[in-house]
């Protein structure tokens, strides 16, 4: 998944302000105790970050 697609999904699901805040500040255990932004910076595929965020916030699977 490209970062542009990831950002679009993030902002559509959570809104721009909340999505950006979740990405930067919310620590996700499934990503090794990192934030989504830290995981992406470390080379984790944005699709994996998207799925982890969806799981954390109970987003219905059809939108993953």
N, C-alpha and C positions, 0 to 999 in steps of 0.2 A: 504494500500500500504506500502510495506517495504521501508526503507530508501535507500537500494541499488537500487531498481527499480526507486525510485524518482530521485536519482542521475544520473542514466543512462538516463532517459528521459530528465532531465535538461541539461546534457552535450551534448546529441544528438541534442536537439533543439537549444540551444544557444551557444554551444561550451564550453569547460572547463573553460577558464578564464572568459568569460562574464557570464556564468551561475553561477559560484561561486560568482562573484561580485554582480549579481542581487539578489542572495539568501541572501547575507550578508548585502547589502547596500540599496536596493530598498524598501521603505516603501509602503505597500499595505493597502489602506483604508479598503478593504473587510476583511482583517485579523486584524481589530482593530487598524490600524495605526502602525502595527509592520512589521518588515522585515520577510521574509520567515523563516530565521534561528531562529528568536525570537519566531515566532509562533510554529515552530516544537519543540523548546526547552520547550515551555509552554504547550505542549501536543496536539497541533492541528494535526490532521491526515495529513500526507504528501500528500495524494491525494487532500485534500482541498487546501493545499498550491500550489500544481501543477496547479489545476484549476484556482486559483486566479492569478497566474503568467501568465498562458495562456490567461486569459481574459484581463489582463493589457497590454499584448504585442501582442494582436490580432493574436494569434496562431490559425490556422483553427481548428474548433471543432473536426474534424476527428482525430486529434493528441492529444486530451485531454485524 
